[in-house]
Amino acid sequence: MKLYMSDFYKVEIGYPLDQVQTDMIYYIYQPLIGQQATHLYMMLYMESKRMTRFIKPTSITRLNTVTMLPLEEIEKNLRVLEAIGLLKTLVKHKDDLTQYLYHLQSPLSLRAFFKNQILHNLLKESLSEDDFTKTIQYFKVNKENEAEYDNITASFNDVFEIQHYKKSGKILNLNEEFLSPSASSPKVEYDIQLLLEALTQYQVNRSLLKEDDLKYIGDLGLVYSIDAMTLAGLVKESIDLQGLRRSDFRLKVNQYVDVDQVSSFKNVNLKQPIQYQNHSTENNPIVQHIKHLDSVSPYELLKIKQGGKEPVIHDLQIVEMLVGQLGLEPSVVNVLIDYVLGNNDGRLSKRYCEAVGATWARKNIHTGMDAYHELMKDRKPVEKTVHELEDVPQTKQSDSESLQELMKQLKEGQL
């Protein structure tokens, strides 16, 4: 519903946020909803503490002023808070006025958040592996080893004596006016009916899938935006008479996502232009190998090196940088890949490839054979000092000297 400056609002919250809940808003929810939505939530929380049922509703212009957000941004971020489960919005129209009641929801408990397949995976995707680990560590509690202590805690009966007086009614009564924190998960659901139809087309026995299996499948489909037919195919590959093998299914999903990302790389499938191919009639092994590298794309070469398996994203990113950013020809990149993998225990070093690629780009190396000669030219002096570990001089080095130092590190397994 569209907001107007003439609208009014009130804010309520069931129970004040404690320190852990506040930390969760910043460390757990903010990576998912963004800084503006987080700021708006905390501002509404402060408003809820200011407002009581005796204070009149406030104009929306107040939010516009204190948050310094345009009305459109306030409207957008309110919807973000609603979608993630941090806000419930009610509205009433009376005497030509519109008034909103914003009922803030407490964040989920840590256990509930990480048991939520969608939220857990979205947070993991939003953060780097290092930041995700740091976030988890922040909320962990280091406990003392209680096995080394004796428990001397007093019990209720040790301290209190209950005196029974002749009074009617219960001694303790539940005060129903007390409020408790209200929290809710975002309402995000995969189209299960569409998934079931796709499973039928794949002839998957529906009885082998439990309700929580379908939810697990749908959650992963949502997180990684996988269509129903593709998802059903991955299920078929991960099911047997005992039911869904979740670890296998998760692995299939990860493999599908990695392969799907390959399509986002524009240059990994390019092949050597004909004008830069080797047209020599010589029949020696070097010429024949260069001709082979001319005939395949870097993607195909990496796949061959992987034994027919899909190349990892890290390696494809290096290729994309070499071809797309540095402008190297595909066969030149293939020579570099072939050399590095052969001399670095099967690992493709980004630092080394970037240094060599930049040098070759400045030298206008366009053919696989020229790239090969460059490698052989710089290789000999390196082999003489392959076991030496000397610091790189602080004086300015030429491209050749820098390259030799990197090649030495490559040979010594430091890259």
ChimeraX attribute file (.defattr): number of C-alpha atoms within 10 A of each C-alpha:
attribute: neighborCount
match mode: 1-to-1
recipient: residues
	/A:1	6
	/A:2	8
	/A:3	15
	/A:4	14
	/A:5	12
	/A:6	11
	/A:7	17
	/A:8	20
	/A:9	19
	/A:10	22
	/A:11	22
	/A:12	20
	/A:13	21
	/A:14	16
	/A:15	15
	/A:16	16
	/A:17	16
	/A:18	9
	/A:19	9
	/A:20	12
	/A:21	17
	/A:22	15
	/A:23	16
	/A:24	19
	/A:25	23
	/A:26	17
	/A:27	17
	/A:28	21
	/A:29	22
	/A:30	17
	/A:31	17
	/A:32	21
	/A:33	17
	/A:34	13
	/A:35	14
	/A:36	17
	/A:37	21
	/A:38	20
	/A:39	16
	/A:40	20
	/A:41	20
	/A:42	15
	/A:43	14
	/A:44	22
	/A:45	21
	/A:46	13
	/A:47	17
	/A:48	19
	/A:49	13
	/A:50	11
	/A:51	16
	/A:52	13
	/A:53	9
	/A:54	6
	/A:55	9
	/A:56	11
	/A:57	17
	/A:58	17
	/A:59	17
	/A:60	20
	/A:61	16
	/A:62	13
	/A:63	20
	/A:64	16
	/A:65	11
	/A:66	10
	/A:67	14
	/A:68	11
	/A:69	15
	/A:70	12
	/A:71	18
	/A:72	13
	/A:73	15
	/A:74	20
	/A:75	15
	/A:76	14
	/A:77	22
	/A:78	20
	/A:79	18
	/A:80	19
	/A:81	22
	/A:82	20
	/A:83	16
	/A:84	18
	/A:85	19
	/A:86	24
	/A:87	24
	/A:88	17
	/A:89	14
	/A:90	12
	/A:91	12
	/A:92	9
	/A:93	10
	/A:94	7
	/A:95	5
	/A:96	6
	/A:97	10
	/A:98	15
	/A:99	20
	/A:100	20
	/A:101	16
	/A:102	21
	/A:103	21
	/A:104	26
	/A:105	24
	/A:106	24
	/A:107	26
	/A:108	21
	/A:109	13
	/A:110	15
	/A:111	8
	/A:112	14
	/A:113	18
	/A:114	14
	/A:115	11
	/A:116	16
	/A:117	18
	/A:118	23
	/A:119	21
	/A:120	15
	/A:121	15
	/A:122	16
	/A:123	19
	/A:124	16
	/A:125	15
	/A:126	12
	/A:127	14
	/A:128	11
	/A:129	11
	/A:130	8
	/A:131	12
	/A:132	17
	/A:133	12
	/A:134	11
	/A:135	15
	/A:136	12
	/A:137	11
	/A:138	11
	/A:139	13
	/A:140	8
	/A:141	7
	/A:142	7
	/A:143	6
	/A:144	8
	/A:145	7
	/A:146	8
	/A:147	7
	/A:148	7
	/A:149	8
	/A:150	7
	/A:151	8
	/A:152	6
	/A:153	7
	/A:154	8
	/A:155	8
	/A:156	8
	/A:157	8
	/A:158	8
	/A:159	7
	/A:160	8
	/A:161	8
	/A:162	6
	/A:163	6
	/A:164	7
	/A:165	7
	/A:166	6
	/A:167	7
	/A:168	6
	/A:169	7
	/A:170	7
	/A:171	8
	/A:172	6
	/A:173	7
	/A:174	7
	/A:175	7
	/A:176	6
	/A:177	6
	/A:178	8
	/A:179	11
	/A:180	11
	/A:181	14
	/A:182	15
	/A:183	16
	/A:184	16
	/A:185	18
	/A:186	16
	/A:187	9
	/A:188	12
	/A:189	12
	/A:190	19
	/A:191	13
	/A:192	14
	/A:193	10
	/A:194	14
	/A:195	21
	/A:196	17
	/A:197	14
	/A:198	19
	/A:199	21
	/A:200	13
	/A:201	12
	/A:202	14
	/A:203	11
	/A:204	19
	/A:205	14
	/A:206	12
	/A:207	9
	/A:208	13
	/A:209	16
	/A:210	12
	/A:211	9
	/A:212	9
	/A:213	15
	/A:214	16
	/A:215	15
	/A:216	16
	/A:217	25
	/A:218	24
	/A:219	20
	/A:220	21
	/A:221	22
	/A:222	17
	/A:223	16
	/A:224	16
	/A:225	13
	/A:226	16
	/A:227	16
	/A:228	21
	/A:229	17
	/A:230	16
	/A:231	22
	/A:232	25
	/A:233	16
	/A:234	19
	/A:235	24
	/A:236	17
	/A:237	14
	/A:238	18
	/A:239	18
	/A:240	13
	/A:241	8
	/A:242	8
	/A:243	15
	/A:244	20
	/A:245	14
	/A:246	15
	/A:247	10
	/A:248	15
	/A:249	20
	/A:250	17
	/A:251	13
	/A:252	18
	/A:253	21
	/A:254	14
	/A:255	14
	/A:256	16
	/A:257	14
	/A:258	15
	/A:259	15
	/A:260	10
	/A:261	12
	/A:262	18
	/A:263	11
	/A:264	9
	/A:265	15
	/A:266	11
	/A:267	23
	/A:268	26
	/A:269	17
	/A:270	16
	/A:271	20
	/A:272	24
	/A:273	14
	/A:274	10
	/A:275	9
	/A:276	16
	/A:277	19
	/A:278	20
	/A:279	10
	/A:280	9
	/A:281	8
	/A:282	9
	/A:283	8
	/A:284	8
	/A:285	9
	/A:286	12
	/A:287	17
	/A:288	15
	/A:289	14
	/A:290	21
	/A:291	19
	/A:292	15
	/A:293	26
	/A:294	26
	/A:295	19
	/A:296	19
	/A:297	20
	/A:298	31
	/A:299	23
	/A:300	20
	/A:301	20
	/A:302	24
	/A:303	15
	/A:304	14
	/A:305	16
	/A:306	13
	/A:307	9
	/A:308	11
	/A:309	10
	/A:310	17
	/A:311	20
	/A:312	15
	/A:313	14
	/A:314	11
	/A:315	17
	/A:316	19
	/A:317	15
	/A:318	20
	/A:319	28
	/A:320	21
	/A:321	19
	/A:322	26
	/A:323	20
	/A:324	15
	/A:325	11
	/A:326	17
	/A:327	18
	/A:328	22
	/A:329	24
	/A:330	30
	/A:331	30
	/A:332	28
	/A:333	28
	/A:334	27
	/A:335	22
	/A:336	22
	/A:337	24
	/A:338	18
	/A:339	15
	/A:340	20
	/A:341	15
	/A:342	13
	/A:343	16
	/A:344	18
	/A:345	11
	/A:346	14
	/A:347	14
	/A:348	21
	/A:349	18
	/A:350	17
	/A:351	12
	/A:352	18
	/A:353	20
	/A:354	16
	/A:355	14
	/A:356	22
	/A:357	23
	/A:358	18
	/A:359	17
	/A:360	20
	/A:361	15
	/A:362	10
	/A:363	10
	/A:364	12
	/A:365	17
	/A:366	22
	/A:367	23
	/A:368	28
	/A:369	23
	/A:370	15
	/A:371	21
	/A:372	16
	/A:373	11
	/A:374	15
	/A:375	18
	/A:376	11
	/A:377	12
	/A:378	16
	/A:379	15
	/A:380	12
	/A:381	12
	/A:382	20
	/A:383	14
	/A:384	10
	/A:385	11
	/A:386	16
	/A:387	12
	/A:388	12
	/A:389	11
	/A:390	8
	/A:391	7
	/A:392	11
	/A:393	7
	/A:394	6
	/A:395	6
	/A:396	8
	/A:397	11
	/A:398	9
	/A:399	15
	/A:400	14
	/A:401	14
	/A:402	16
	/A:403	20
	/A:404	20
	/A:405	18
	/A:406	21
	/A:407	25
	/A:408	23
	/A:409	19
	/A:410	18
	/A:411	19
	/A:412	15
	/A:413	12
	/A:414	11
	/A:415	16
